[in-house]
Amino acid sequence: MKLFVLRIAPRRKDRTTEALRDSDLIIGWSDAQGLLNERLTRSTFHRIIHDTYYAHERSRRASGQGTGSM
């Protein structure tokens, strides 16, 4: 048995039905440039996520959780 948990709601718009219909993966980090670089290190990936979405936070905890989910 395969089980998939989908939490797809970028900008609070539920896109689960669309993703299943089109067999798409929707991550929701469209503003973060460079994440598809094959030579990207985990550290650089984390920095990009932090700088793009969490720069206002002193801690890197939230961006670390996002990085860890990928």
N, CA, C, O and CB atoms as a CASP TS submission, in Angstrom:
PFRMAT TS
TARGET T0000
AUTHOR 0000-0000-0000
METHOD Language model
MODEL 1
PARENT N/A
ATOM      1  N   MET     1       0.841  -1.165   0.000  1.00  0.00           N
ATOM      2  CA  MET     1       0.000   0.000   0.000  1.00  0.00           C
ATOM      3  C   MET     1       0.895   1.240   0.000  1.00  0.00           C
ATOM      4  O   MET     1       1.888   1.301   0.725  1.00  0.00           O
ATOM      5  CB  MET     1      -0.961  -0.009   1.215  1.00  0.00           C
ATOM      6  N   LYS     2       0.537   2.210  -0.809  1.00  0.00           N
ATOM      7  CA  LYS     2       1.237   3.495  -0.844  1.00  0.00           C
ATOM      8  C   LYS     2       0.331   4.550  -0.237  1.00  0.00           C
ATOM      9  O   LYS     2      -0.880   4.558  -0.457  1.00  0.00           O
ATOM     10  CB  LYS     2       1.649   3.884  -2.302  1.00  0.00           C
ATOM     11  N   LEU     3       0.933   5.422   0.516  1.00  0.00           N
ATOM     12  CA  LEU     3       0.191   6.500   1.145  1.00  0.00           C
ATOM     13  C   LEU     3       0.905   7.811   0.868  1.00  0.00           C
ATOM     14  O   LEU     3       2.117   7.915   1.055  1.00  0.00           O
ATOM     15  CB  LEU     3       0.040   6.262   2.667  1.00  0.00           C
ATOM     16  N   PHE     4       0.166   8.799   0.428  1.00  0.00           N
ATOM     17  CA  PHE     4       0.715  10.121   0.173  1.00  0.00           C
ATOM     18  C   PHE     4      -0.062  11.138   0.990  1.00  0.00           C
ATOM     19  O   PHE     4      -1.293  11.133   0.985  1.00  0.00           O
ATOM     20  CB  PHE     4       0.667  10.468  -1.338  1.00  0.00           C
ATOM     21  N   VAL     5       0.635  11.992   1.675  1.00  0.00           N
ATOM     22  CA  VAL     5       0.003  13.079   2.406  1.00  0.00           C
ATOM     23  C   VAL     5       0.295  14.358   1.624  1.00  0.00           C
ATOM     24  O   VAL     5       1.454  14.721   1.424  1.00  0.00           O
ATOM     25  CB  VAL     5       0.526  13.169   3.898  1.00  0.00           C
ATOM     26  N   LEU     6      -0.747  15.024   1.192  1.00  0.00           N
ATOM     27  CA  LEU     6      -0.585  16.234   0.395  1.00  0.00           C
ATOM     28  C   LEU     6      -1.061  17.448   1.172  1.00  0.00           C
ATOM     29  O   LEU     6      -2.199  17.499   1.641  1.00  0.00           O
ATOM     30  CB  LEU     6      -1.346  16.117  -0.928  1.00  0.00           C
ATOM     31  N   ARG     7      -0.182  18.414   1.299  1.00  0.00           N
ATOM     32  CA  ARG     7      -0.537  19.700   1.890  1.00  0.00           C
ATOM     33  C   ARG     7      -0.113  20.760   0.884  1.00  0.00           C
ATOM     34  O   ARG     7       0.983  21.315   0.955  1.00  0.00           O
ATOM     35  CB  ARG     7       0.152  19.919   3.306  1.00  0.00           C
ATOM     36  N   ILE     8      -0.997  21.019  -0.035  1.00  0.00           N
ATOM     37  CA  ILE     8      -0.663  21.914  -1.132  1.00  0.00           C
ATOM     38  C   ILE     8      -1.598  23.122  -1.078  1.00  0.00           C
ATOM     39  O   ILE     8      -2.752  23.050  -1.503  1.00  0.00           O
ATOM     40  CB  ILE     8      -0.769  21.183  -2.507  1.00  0.00           C
ATOM     41  N   ALA     9      -1.086  24.219  -0.555  1.00  0.00           N
ATOM     42  CA  ALA     9      -1.901  25.428  -0.464  1.00  0.00           C
ATOM     43  C   ALA     9      -1.017  26.670  -0.523  1.00  0.00           C
ATOM     44  O   ALA     9      -0.991  27.462   0.419  1.00  0.00           O
ATOM     45  CB  ALA     9      -2.736  25.423   0.832  1.00  0.00           C
ATOM     46  N   PRO    10      -0.289  26.841  -1.634  1.00  0.00           N
ATOM     47  CA  PRO    10       0.509  28.058  -1.735  1.00  0.00           C
ATOM     48  C   PRO    10      -0.392  29.290  -1.733  1.00  0.00           C
ATOM     49  O   PRO    10      -1.437  29.330  -2.382  1.00  0.00           O
ATOM     50  CB  PRO    10       1.376  28.033  -3.007  1.00  0.00           C
ATOM     51  N   ARG    11       0.050  30.282  -0.984  1.00  0.00           N
ATOM     52  CA  ARG    11      -0.728  31.522  -0.823  1.00  0.00           C
ATOM     53  C   ARG    11      -2.168  31.228  -0.392  1.00  0.00           C
ATOM     54  O   ARG    11      -3.110  31.919  -0.779  1.00  0.00           O
ATOM     55  CB  ARG    11      -0.730  32.325  -2.136  1.00  0.00           C
ATOM     56  N   ARG    12      -2.302  30.174   0.426  1.00  0.00           N
ATOM     57  CA  ARG    12      -3.578  29.754   1.032  1.00  0.00           C
ATOM     58  C   ARG    12      -4.638  29.332   0.018  1.00  0.00           C
ATOM     59  O   ARG    12      -5.830  29.392   0.316  1.00  0.00           O
ATOM     60  CB  ARG    12      -4.126  30.871   1.871  1.00  0.00           C
ATOM     61  N   LYS    13      -4.228  28.912  -1.158  1.00  0.00           N
ATOM     62  CA  LYS    13      -5.165  28.396  -2.159  1.00  0.00           C
ATOM     63  C   LYS    13      -4.938  26.893  -2.288  1.00  0.00           C
ATOM     64  O   LYS    13      -3.866  26.461  -2.711  1.00  0.00           O
ATOM     65  CB  LYS    13      -4.982  29.119  -3.546  1.00  0.00           C
ATOM     66  N   ASP    14      -5.935  26.103  -1.930  1.00  0.00           N
ATOM     67  CA  ASP    14      -5.813  24.650  -1.982  1.00  0.00           C
ATOM     68  C   ASP    14      -5.708  24.189  -3.433  1.00  0.00           C
ATOM     69  O   ASP    14      -6.621  24.397  -4.232  1.00  0.00           O
ATOM     70  CB  ASP    14      -7.015  23.974  -1.283  1.00  0.00           C
ATOM     71  N   ARG    15      -4.575  23.556  -3.760  1.00  0.00           N
ATOM     72  CA  ARG    15      -4.345  23.106  -5.134  1.00  0.00           C
ATOM     73  C   ARG    15      -4.184  21.587  -5.211  1.00  0.00           C
ATOM     74  O   ARG    15      -3.634  21.076  -6.186  1.00  0.00           O
ATOM     75  CB  ARG    15      -3.106  23.790  -5.711  1.00  0.00           C
ATOM     76  N   THR    16      -4.657  20.860  -4.194  1.00  0.00           N
ATOM     77  CA  THR    16      -4.516  19.411  -4.147  1.00  0.00           C
ATOM     78  C   THR    16      -5.199  18.745  -5.334  1.00  0.00           C
ATOM     79  O   THR    16      -4.596  17.893  -5.987  1.00  0.00           O
ATOM     80  CB  THR    16      -5.087  18.870  -2.847  1.00  0.00           C
ATOM     81  N   THR    17      -6.432  19.111  -5.625  1.00  0.00           N
ATOM     82  CA  THR    17      -7.177  18.504  -6.732  1.00  0.00           C
ATOM     83  C   THR    17      -6.450  18.723  -8.059  1.00  0.00           C
ATOM     84  O   THR    17      -6.337  17.806  -8.872  1.00  0.00           O
ATOM     85  CB  THR    17      -8.605  19.085  -6.805  1.00  0.00           C
ATOM     86  N   GLU    18      -5.966  19.924  -8.267  1.00  0.00           N
ATOM     87  CA  GLU    18      -5.224  20.254  -9.494  1.00  0.00           C
ATOM     88  C   GLU    18      -3.955  19.405  -9.604  1.00  0.00           C
ATOM     89  O   GLU    18      -3.654  18.885 -10.677  1.00  0.00           O
ATOM     90  CB  GLU    18      -4.860  21.761  -9.521  1.00  0.00           C
ATOM     91  N   ALA    19      -3.219  19.263  -8.517  1.00  0.00           N
ATOM     92  CA  ALA    19      -1.976  18.486  -8.534  1.00  0.00           C
ATOM     93  C   ALA    19      -2.249  17.024  -8.845  1.00  0.00           C
ATOM     94  O   ALA    19      -1.532  16.418  -9.641  1.00  0.00           O
ATOM     95  CB  ALA    19      -1.248  18.607  -7.191  1.00  0.00           C
ATOM     96  N   LEU    20      -3.273  16.451  -8.231  1.00  0.00           N
ATOM     97  CA  LEU    20      -3.608  15.053  -8.497  1.00  0.00           C
ATOM     98  C   LEU    20      -4.081  14.852  -9.932  1.00  0.00           C
ATOM     99  O   LEU    20      -3.705  13.876 -10.581  1.00  0.00           O
ATOM    100  CB  LEU    20      -4.680  14.573  -7.527  1.00  0.00           C
ATOM    101  N   ARG    21      -4.898  15.765 -10.423  1.00  0.00           N
ATOM    102  CA  ARG    21      -5.425  15.674 -11.787  1.00  0.00           C
ATOM    103  C   ARG    21      -4.301  15.717 -12.827  1.00  0.00           C
ATOM    104  O   ARG    21      -4.311  14.961 -13.799  1.00  0.00           O
ATOM    105  CB  ARG    21      -6.421  16.811 -12.046  1.00  0.00           C
ATOM    106  N   ASP    22      -3.326  16.618 -12.606  1.00  0.00           N
ATOM    107  CA  ASP    22      -2.262  16.829 -13.581  1.00  0.00           C
ATOM    108  C   ASP    22      -0.986  16.047 -13.278  1.00  0.00           C
ATOM    109  O   ASP    22       0.004  16.167 -13.999  1.00  0.00           O
ATOM    110  CB  ASP    22      -1.940  18.285 -13.656  1.00  0.00           C
ATOM    111  N   SER    23      -1.009  15.244 -12.207  1.00  0.00           N
ATOM    112  CA  SER    23       0.183  14.502 -11.760  1.00  0.00           C
ATOM    113  C   SER    23       1.369  15.441 -11.568  1.00  0.00           C
ATOM    114  O   SER    23       2.486  15.151 -11.996  1.00  0.00           O
ATOM    115  CB  SER    23       0.546  13.398 -12.775  1.00  0.00           C
ATOM    116  N   ASP    24       1.105  16.563 -10.920  1.00  0.00           N
ATOM    117  CA  ASP    24       2.126  17.581 -10.672  1.00  0.00           C
ATOM    118  C   ASP    24       2.551  17.578  -9.210  1.00  0.00           C
ATOM    119  O   ASP    24       1.808  17.171  -8.317  1.00  0.00           O
ATOM    120  CB  ASP    24       1.607  18.968 -11.067  1.00  0.00           C
ATOM    121  N   LEU    25       3.759  18.041  -9.006  1.00  0.00           N
ATOM    122  CA  LEU    25       4.269  18.296  -7.673  1.00  0.00           C
ATOM    123  C   LEU    25       4.305  19.807  -7.503  1.00  0.00           C
ATOM    124  O   LEU    25       4.950  20.507  -8.285  1.00  0.00           O
ATOM    125  CB  LEU    25       5.688  17.645  -7.452  1.00  0.00           C
ATOM    126  N   ILE    26       3.626  20.307  -6.499  1.00  0.00           N
ATOM    127  CA  ILE    26       3.566  21.744  -6.267  1.00  0.00           C
ATOM    128  C   ILE    26       4.246  22.030  -4.936  1.00  0.00           C
ATOM    129  O   ILE    26       3.778  21.588  -3.887  1.00  0.00           O
ATOM    130  CB  ILE    26       2.088  22.266  -6.274  1.00  0.00           C
ATOM    131  N   ILE    27       5.336  22.760  -4.979  1.00  0.00           N
ATOM    132  CA  ILE    27       6.095  23.024  -3.772  1.00  0.00           C
ATOM    133  C   ILE    27       5.695  24.357  -3.155  1.00  0.00           C
ATOM    134  O   ILE    27       5.592  24.458  -1.932  1.00  0.00           O
ATOM    135  CB  ILE    27       7.585  23.007  -4.071  1.00  0.00           C
ATOM    136  N   GLY    28       5.474  25.355  -3.950  1.00  0.00           N
ATOM    137  CA  GLY    28       5.030  26.634  -3.423  1.00  0.00           C
ATOM    138  C   GLY    28       6.142  27.609  -3.109  1.00  0.00           C
ATOM    139  O   GLY    28       5.895  28.630  -2.468  1.00  0.00           O
ATOM    140  N   TRP    29       7.343  27.332  -3.535  1.00  0.00           N
ATOM    141  CA  TRP    29       8.454  28.243  -3.298  1.00  0.00           C
ATOM    142  C   TRP    29       8.883  28.885  -4.607  1.00  0.00           C
ATOM    143  O   TRP    29      10.070  28.923  -4.932  1.00  0.00           O
ATOM    144  CB  TRP    29       9.636  27.506  -2.644  1.00  0.00           C
ATOM    145  N   SER    30       7.925  29.382  -5.344  1.00  0.00           N
ATOM    146  CA  SER    30       8.208  29.905  -6.683  1.00  0.00           C
ATOM    147  C   SER    30       9.045  31.177  -6.679  1.00  0.00           C
ATOM    148  O   SER    30       9.659  31.503  -7.694  1.00  0.00           O
ATOM    149  CB  SER    30       6.922  30.169  -7.401  1.00  0.00           C
ATOM    150  N   ASP    31       9.086  31.893  -5.580  1.00  0.00           N
ATOM    151  CA  ASP    31       9.883  33.118  -5.527  1.00  0.00           C
ATOM    152  C   ASP    31      11.362  32.849  -5.238  1.00  0.00           C
ATOM    153  O   ASP    31      12.196  33.735  -5.426  1.00  0.00           O
ATOM    154  CB  ASP    31       9.323  34.047  -4.474  1.00  0.00           C
ATOM    155  N   ALA    32      11.687  31.663  -4.794  1.00  0.00           N
ATOM    156  CA  ALA    32      13.069  31.316  -4.440  1.00  0.00           C
ATOM    157  C   ALA    32      13.805  30.841  -5.702  1.00  0.00           C
ATOM    158  O   ALA    32      13.567  29.739  -6.196  1.00  0.00           O
ATOM    159  CB  ALA    32      13.102  30.208  -3.325  1.00  0.00           C
ATOM    160  N   GLN    33      14.680  31.672  -6.197  1.00  0.00           N
ATOM    161  CA  GLN    33      15.398  31.376  -7.435  1.00  0.00           C
ATOM    162  C   GLN    33      16.617  30.487  -7.172  1.00  0.00           C
ATOM    163  O   GLN    33      17.340  30.688  -6.196  1.00  0.00           O
ATOM    164  CB  GLN    33      15.834  32.677  -8.118  1.00  0.00           C
ATOM    165  N   GLY    34      16.837  29.514  -8.041  1.00  0.00           N
ATOM    166  CA  GLY    34      18.037  28.685  -7.978  1.00  0.00           C
ATOM    167  C   GLY    34      17.865  27.341  -7.313  1.00  0.00           C
ATOM    168  O   GLY    34      18.842  26.604  -7.184  1.00  0.00           O
ATOM    169  N   LEU    35      16.656  26.986  -6.881  1.00  0.00           N
ATOM    170  CA  LEU    35      16.468  25.724  -6.168  1.00  0.00           C
ATOM    171  C   LEU    35      16.600  24.492  -7.059  1.00  0.00           C
ATOM    172  O   LEU    35      16.762  23.383  -6.551  1.00  0.00           O
ATOM    173  CB  LEU    35      15.123  25.716  -5.512  1.00  0.00           C
ATOM    174  N   LEU    36      16.534  24.666  -8.363  1.00  0.00           N
ATOM    175  CA  LEU    36      16.645  23.517  -9.266  1.00  0.00           C
ATOM    176  C   LEU    36      18.070  23.245  -9.729  1.00  0.00           C
ATOM    177  O   LEU    36      18.295  22.351 -10.544  1.00  0.00           O
ATOM    178  CB  LEU    36      15.772  23.732 -10.465  1.00  0.00           C
ATOM    179  N   ASN    37      19.023  23.999  -9.223  1.00  0.00           N
ATOM    180  CA  ASN    37      20.424  23.809  -9.566  1.00  0.00           C
ATOM    181  C   ASN    37      20.887  22.447  -9.039  1.00  0.00           C
ATOM    182  O   ASN    37      20.815  22.199  -7.835  1.00  0.00           O
ATOM    183  CB  ASN    37      21.300  24.960  -8.984  1.00  0.00           C
ATOM    184  N   GLU    38      21.354  21.573  -9.911  1.00  0.00           N
ATOM    185  CA  GLU    38      21.750  20.221  -9.535  1.00  0.00           C
ATOM    186  C   GLU    38      22.943  20.192  -8.582  1.00  0.00           C
ATOM    187  O   GLU    38      23.134  19.209  -7.866  1.00  0.00           O
ATOM    188  CB  GLU    38      22.073  19.427 -10.769  1.00  0.00           C
ATOM    189  N   ARG    39      23.734  21.238  -8.564  1.00  0.00           N
ATOM    190  CA  ARG    39      24.924  21.287  -7.707  1.00  0.00           C
ATOM    191  C   ARG    39      24.667  22.008  -6.384  1.00  0.00           C
ATOM    192  O   ARG    39      25.599  22.272  -5.623  1.00  0.00           O
ATOM    193  CB  ARG    39      26.062  21.973  -8.443  1.00  0.00           C
ATOM    194  N   LEU    40      23.437  22.314  -6.122  1.00  0.00           N
ATOM    195  CA  LEU    40      23.062  23.033  -4.915  1.00  0.00           C
ATOM    196  C   LEU    40      23.321  22.180  -3.678  1.00  0.00           C
ATOM    197  O   LEU    40      22.914  21.019  -3.625  1.00  0.00           O
ATOM    198  CB  LEU    40      21.590  23.449  -4.977  1.00  0.00           C
ATOM    199  N   THR    41      23.990  22.747  -2.693  1.00  0.00           N
ATOM    200  CA  THR    41      24.208  22.042  -1.436  1.00  0.00           C
ATOM    201  C   THR    41      23.022  22.290  -0.512  1.00  0.00           C
ATOM    202  O   THR    41      22.246  23.223  -0.719  1.00  0.00           O
ATOM    203  CB  THR    41      25.535  22.493  -0.766  1.00  0.00           C
ATOM    204  N   ARG    42      22.891  21.452   0.501  1.00  0.00           N
ATOM    205  CA  ARG    42      21.807  21.637   1.468  1.00  0.00           C
ATOM    206  C   ARG    42      21.934  23.008   2.150  1.00  0.00           C
ATOM    207  O   ARG    42      20.937  23.692   2.383  1.00  0.00           O
ATOM    208  CB  ARG    42      21.823  20.498   2.529  1.00  0.00           C
ATOM    209  N   SER    43      23.147  23.386   2.456  1.00  0.00           N
ATOM    210  CA  SER    43      23.393  24.669   3.113  1.00  0.00           C
ATOM    211  C   SER    43      22.948  25.840   2.231  1.00  0.00           C
ATOM    212  O   SER    43      22.309  26.775   2.713  1.00  0.00           O
ATOM    213  CB  SER    43      24.881  24.809   3.461  1.00  0.00           C
ATOM    214  N   THR    44      23.281  25.784   0.962  1.00  0.00           N
ATOM    215  CA  THR    44      22.894  26.849   0.041  1.00  0.00           C
ATOM    216  C   THR    44      21.385  26.847  -0.178  1.00  0.00           C
ATOM    217  O   THR    44      20.765  27.908  -0.251  1.00  0.00           O
ATOM    218  CB  THR    44      23.629  26.696  -1.300  1.00  0.00           C
ATOM    219  N   PHE    45      20.791  25.656  -0.284  1.00  0.00           N
ATOM    220  CA  PHE    45      19.340  25.531  -0.404  1.00  0.00           C
ATOM    221  C   PHE    45      18.670  26.216   0.788  1.00  0.00           C
ATOM    222  O   PHE    45      17.729  26.992   0.624  1.00  0.00           O
ATOM    223  CB  PHE    45      18.917  24.036  -0.490  1.00  0.00           C
ATOM    224  N   HIS    46      19.169  25.915   1.987  1.00  0.00           N
ATOM    225  CA  HIS    46      18.631  26.507   3.211  1.00  0.00           C
ATOM    226  C   HIS    46      18.773  28.032   3.184  1.00  0.00           C
ATOM    227  O   HIS    46      17.839  28.747   3.545  1.00  0.00           O
ATOM    228  CB  HIS    46      19.345  25.927   4.449  1.00  0.00           C
ATOM    229  N   ARG    47      19.920  28.523   2.763  1.00  0.00           N
ATOM    230  CA  ARG    47      20.140  29.968   2.697  1.00  0.00           C
ATOM    231  C   ARG    47      19.157  30.629   1.749  1.00  0.00           C
ATOM    232  O   ARG    47      18.601  31.678   2.070  1.00  0.00           O
ATOM    233  CB  ARG    47      21.569  30.272   2.260  1.00  0.00           C
ATOM    234  N   ILE    48      18.932  30.023   0.570  1.00  0.00           N
ATOM    235  CA  ILE    48      17.993  30.588  -0.409  1.00  0.00           C
ATOM    236  C   ILE    48      16.588  30.665   0.185  1.00  0.00           C
ATOM    237  O   ILE    48      15.918  31.691   0.066  1.00  0.00           O
ATOM    238  CB  ILE    48      17.980  29.741  -1.707  1.00  0.00           C
ATOM    239  N   ILE    49      16.143  29.583   0.824  1.00  0.00           N
ATOM    240  CA  ILE    49      14.811  29.571   1.439  1.00  0.00           C
ATOM    241  C   ILE    49      14.723  30.636   2.527  1.00  0.00           C
ATOM    242  O   ILE    49      13.750  31.386   2.598  1.00  0.00           O
ATOM    243  CB  ILE    49      14.491  28.174   2.027  1.00  0.00           C
ATOM    244  N   HIS    50      15.744  30.695   3.368  1.00  0.00           N
ATOM    245  CA  HIS    50      15.736  31.684   4.448  1.00  0.00           C
ATOM    246  C   HIS    50      15.728  33.109   3.903  1.00  0.00           C
ATOM    247  O   HIS    50      14.906  33.927   4.315  1.00  0.00           O
ATOM    248  CB  HIS    50      16.948  31.482   5.358  1.00  0.00           C
ATOM    249  N   ASP    51      16.628  33.404   2.992  1.00  0.00           N
ATOM    250  CA  ASP    51      16.743  34.765   2.455  1.00  0.00           C
ATOM    251  C   ASP    51      15.485  35.202   1.708  1.00  0.00           C
ATOM    252  O   ASP    51      15.132  36.381   1.720  1.00  0.00           O
ATOM    253  CB  ASP    51      17.945  34.858   1.528  1.00  0.00           C
ATOM    254  N   THR    52      14.814  34.257   1.060  1.00  0.00           N
ATOM    255  CA  THR    52      13.630  34.599   0.266  1.00  0.00           C
ATOM    256  C   THR    52      12.371  34.739   1.114  1.00  0.00           C
ATOM    257  O   THR    52      11.575  35.653   0.895  1.00  0.00           O
ATOM    258  CB  THR    52      13.405  33.550  -0.798  1.00  0.00           C
ATOM    259  N   TYR    53      12.186  33.846   2.076  1.00  0.00           N
ATOM    260  CA  TYR    53      10.917  33.811   2.808  1.00  0.00           C
ATOM    261  C   TYR    53      11.007  34.131   4.296  1.00  0.00           C
ATOM    262  O   TYR    53       9.992  34.452   4.914  1.00  0.00           O
ATOM    263  CB  TYR    53      10.315  32.479   2.654  1.00  0.00           C
ATOM    264  N   TYR    54      12.190  34.052   4.880  1.00  0.00           N
ATOM    265  CA  TYR    54      12.297  34.208   6.328  1.00  0.00           C
ATOM    266  C   TYR    54      13.366  35.227   6.749  1.00  0.00           C
ATOM    267  O   TYR    54      13.812  35.204   7.896  1.00  0.00           O
ATOM    268  CB  TYR    54      12.602  32.871   6.956  1.00  0.00           C
ATOM    269  N   ALA    55      13.771  36.093   5.867  1.00  0.00           N
ATOM    270  CA  ALA    55      14.848  37.053   6.163  1.00  0.00           C
ATOM    271  C   ALA    55      14.518  37.942   7.359  1.00  0.00           C
ATOM    272  O   ALA    55      15.422  38.416   8.047  1.00  0.00           O
ATOM    273  CB  ALA    55      15.122  37.926   4.941  1.00  0.00           C
ATOM    274  N   HIS    56      13.260  38.164   7.605  1.00  0.00           N
ATOM    275  CA  HIS    56      12.833  39.011   8.721  1.00  0.00           C
ATOM    276  C   HIS    56      12.965  38.309  10.076  1.00  0.00           C
ATOM    277  O   HIS    56      12.840  38.953  11.117  1.00  0.00           O
ATOM    278  CB  HIS    56      11.393  39.451   8.514  1.00  0.00           C
ATOM    279  N   GLU    57      13.214  37.009  10.074  1.00  0.00           N
ATOM    280  CA  GLU    57      13.332  36.262  11.323  1.00  0.00           C
ATOM    281  C   GLU    57      14.793  36.112  11.722  1.00  0.00           C
ATOM    282  O   GLU    57      15.646  35.820  10.884  1.00  0.00           O
ATOM    283  CB  GLU    57      12.674  34.882  11.191  1.00  0.00           C
ATOM    284  N   ARG    58      15.073  36.311  12.987  1.00  0.00           N
ATOM    285  CA  ARG    58      16.442  36.201  13.489  1.00  0.00           C
ATOM    286  C   ARG    58      16.895  34.741  13.524  1.00  0.00           C
ATOM    287  O   ARG    58      18.062  34.437  13.277  1.00  0.00           O
ATOM    288  CB  ARG    58      16.549  36.823  14.890  1.00  0.00           C
ATOM    289  N   SER    59      15.969  33.856  13.830  1.00  0.00           N
ATOM    290  CA  SER    59      16.278  32.432  13.908  1.00  0.00           C
ATOM    291  C   SER    59      16.131  31.788  12.531  1.00  0.00           C
ATOM    292  O   SER    59      15.359  32.258  11.695  1.00  0.00           O
ATOM    293  CB  SER    59      15.360  31.730  14.935  1.00  0.00           C
ATOM    294  N   ARG    60      16.863  30.735  12.309  1.00  0.00           N
ATOM    295  CA  ARG    60      16.733  29.981  11.056  1.00  0.00           C
ATOM    296  C   ARG    60      15.874  28.728  11.251  1.00  0.00           C
ATOM    297  O   ARG    60      15.872  27.832  10.406  1.00  0.00           O
ATOM    298  CB  ARG    60      18.123  29.588  10.522  1.00  0.00           C
ATOM    299  N   ARG    61      15.154  28.675  12.357  1.00  0.00           N
ATOM    300  CA  ARG    61      14.345  27.490  12.673  1.00  0.00           C
ATOM    301  C   ARG    61      13.271  27.217  11.616  1.00  0.00           C
ATOM    302  O   ARG    61      13.172  26.094  11.122  1.00  0.00           O
ATOM    303  CB  ARG    61      13.685  27.662  14.037  1.00  0.00           C
ATOM    304  N   ALA    62      12.477  28.211  11.267  1.00  0.00           N
ATOM    305  CA  ALA    62      11.392  28.020  10.292  1.00  0.00           C
ATOM    306  C   ALA    62      11.933  27.640   8.930  1.00  0.00           C
ATOM    307  O   ALA    62      11.404  26.739   8.279  1.00  0.00           O
ATOM    308  CB  ALA    62      10.548  29.284  10.175  1.00  0.00           C
ATOM    309  N   SER    63      12.978  28.317   8.493  1.00  0.00           N
ATOM    310  CA  SER    63      13.545  27.982   7.185  1.00  0.00           C
ATOM    311  C   SER    63      14.203  26.597   7.236  1.00  0.00           C
ATOM    312  O   SER    63      14.236  25.893   6.227  1.00  0.00           O
ATOM    313  CB  SER    63      14.578  29.058   6.743  1.00  0.00           C
ATOM    314  N   GLY    64      14.718  26.210   8.382  1.00  0.00           N
ATOM    315  CA  GLY    64      15.293  24.873   8.539  1.00  0.00           C
ATOM    316  C   GLY    64      14.233  23.792   8.441  1.00  0.00           C
ATOM    317  O   GLY    64      14.485  22.723   7.885  1.00  0.00           O
ATOM    318  N   GLN    65      13.046  24.059   8.979  1.00  0.00           N
ATOM    319  CA  GLN    65      11.950  23.092   8.870  1.00  0.00           C
ATOM    320  C   GLN    65      11.519  22.939   7.411  1.00  0.00           C
ATOM    321  O   GLN    65      11.259  21.829   6.947  1.00  0.00           O
ATOM    322  CB  GLN    65      10.748  23.531   9.742  1.00  0.00           C
ATOM    323  N   GLY    66      11.446  24.045   6.705  1.00  0.00           N
ATOM    324  CA  GLY    66      11.096  23.983   5.278  1.00  0.00           C
ATOM    325  C   GLY    66      12.150  23.230   4.485  1.00  0.00           C
ATOM    326  O   GLY    66      11.825  22.430   3.608  1.00  0.00           O
ATOM    327  N   THR    67      13.405  23.486   4.795  1.00  0.00           N
ATOM    328  CA  THR    67      14.509  22.811   4.108  1.00  0.00           C
ATOM    329  C   THR    67      14.467  21.318   4.406  1.00  0.00           C
ATOM    330  O   THR    67      14.671  20.494   3.514  1.00  0.00           O
ATOM    331  CB  THR    67      15.873  23.411   4.535  1.00  0.00           C
ATOM    332  N   GLY    68      14.202  20.974   5.661  1.00  0.00           N
ATOM    333  CA  GLY    68      14.160  19.570   6.064  1.00  0.00           C
ATOM    334  C   GLY    68      13.042  18.786   5.401  1.00  0.00           C
ATOM    335  O   GLY    68      13.170  17.580   5.189  1.00  0.00           O
ATOM    336  N   SER    69      11.948  19.458   5.072  1.00  0.00           N
ATOM    337  CA  SER    69      10.826  18.755   4.436  1.00  0.00           C
ATOM    338  C   SER    69      11.124  18.410   2.976  1.00  0.00           C
ATOM    339  O   SER    69      10.429  17.598   2.366  1.00  0.00           O
ATOM    340  CB  SER    69       9.557  19.608   4.517  1.00  0.00           C
ATOM    341  N   MET    70      12.150  19.027   2.435  1.00  0.00           N
ATOM    342  CA  MET    70      12.515  18.738   1.050  1.00  0.00           C
ATOM    343  C   MET    70      13.588  17.691   1.008  1.00  0.00           C
ATOM    344  O   MET    70      14.035  17.308  -0.074  1.00  0.00           O
ATOM    345  CB  MET    70      12.981  19.997   0.328  1.00  0.00           C
TER
END
